[in-house]
């Protein structure tokens, strides 16, 4: 039996788990919903059942470990989520230790965007570099930084909160206490807010705004250009800070690339000497929403290797 | 004879060199001016003479290596400065190899703010941490990032250009092509520009604006508050990106700490969830303008050790 690890992506909407072997092949996967309304204990029970089911299917002997990606700020040492809006009830609860106790296995807890960045580094668009930055463009915006092949954590585990880069100092208020956070100007939520502001429609989803842009609606296109500019301001800062070779974008907004990317590149180019003078790449991530599963599964392999 | 390294700080105004031993003791130092008007060759000649003089004084046998800190973007692989406004004539010139050839010694070229950050890490305010960020507040603003005890370089060597963080998207134009760079809103030059804008005086130096603030002049105090706010926006972004334990400020603006720091802390606190919820420290650097000498001298020791 070859060695494998189990990666879990515990999101506010979906709960998924995958068994992935050392070569990066996905062997088995379980996908379901996160039943938040049933409470934290129920959700953790579902998660544990998924892991146990995969282990039963593939054999206990080959299991190297379990990695779990979760939204929110992480306190690594405590294995806790702090300030997560997407997993109410998990705040300041010792989620890592609770899951570990129920499984009888060590568990690695990680921020979901960090896990996605590691997944892209391991098996996705970042396979050819040592260092990269990933932005996940969804309801909010997450970030992950890979430095010399490892997640950059900072001293508590909260590094890479790139959705909270200030891109408009007096911009839209954010739940984190800041104003003008990148995620208030470039996420799906921001698209919907902007659609309202330009009187495109009161209750349009980001997908509907995208469809209007595809139809040639100038206001909808302007909304995506504004999103692209905000992304460009944030990316220019990241390029100037890190001078990494690769910056990846992932998430539900990627199909709108043709509408936001030109403004994004124009902004980064205007704002970053380093971008203009080096072969810095800003590209689409390639693993879609499986990046987090790959990254979470890679964590136990990385720990075993060091 | 104990081992020592020679650190050089080649600035637009001053040219200094110091011999420092492995324990971090400064054994000998030569300070002089950078005679830019005499041309690049003359400046390099002065630099080489200083290194040779220190080596003659202390003995060839113990010399581990030579590190040189210079302003501007660095191409590490080529050992060249690109886009330096402070050392005209050095742009795209193979300065590292030229000095190395004249000395008959290997030479390490480094950005001056990176060197200062490494100096503070080795012998200054960062002795108790593994990771830190330094901002040098002078005519411009430089930055250096220490990650696991080493300078974060990026793939070309241009990482840590923190003076070019965008803090005001439609702010003052910068030589780098951007608008609203941190250094256009929080450097000595920015202080002087703001003094003009608030009609404090047309040709005041930053020092004179500081003296007015000390005298209780409200406009002068407002100028430093504005500087503090800009710093706070930049620092909040850095805290959210890195979650490092320590952010240091150095440079000529430090005496004005009492005037800019309250606005800076208020801004960081409002803008960074991580700052409010962790024991992140923002403090004064302690080595003054010797930090760069210590850092430059530490480089050969670090290379020898790995």
Interface residues (C-beta under 8 A of the other chain):
Chain A: X73 X82 X83 X129 X131 X143 X145 X147 X152 X153 X154 X155 X156 X157 X158 X159 X160 X161 X162 X164 X165 X166 X167 X168 X169 X176 X177 X178 X179 X233 X236 X237 X238 X240 X241 X242 X243 X244 X245 X270 X271 X272 X273 X274 X276 X277 X278
Chain B: X73 X82 X83 X129 X131 X143 X145 X147 X152 X153 X154 X155 X156 X157 X158 X159 X160 X161 X162 X164 X165 X166 X167 X168 X169 X176 X177 X178 X179 X233 X236 X237 X238 X240 X241 X242 X243 X244 X245 X270 X271 X272 X273 X274 X276 X277 X278
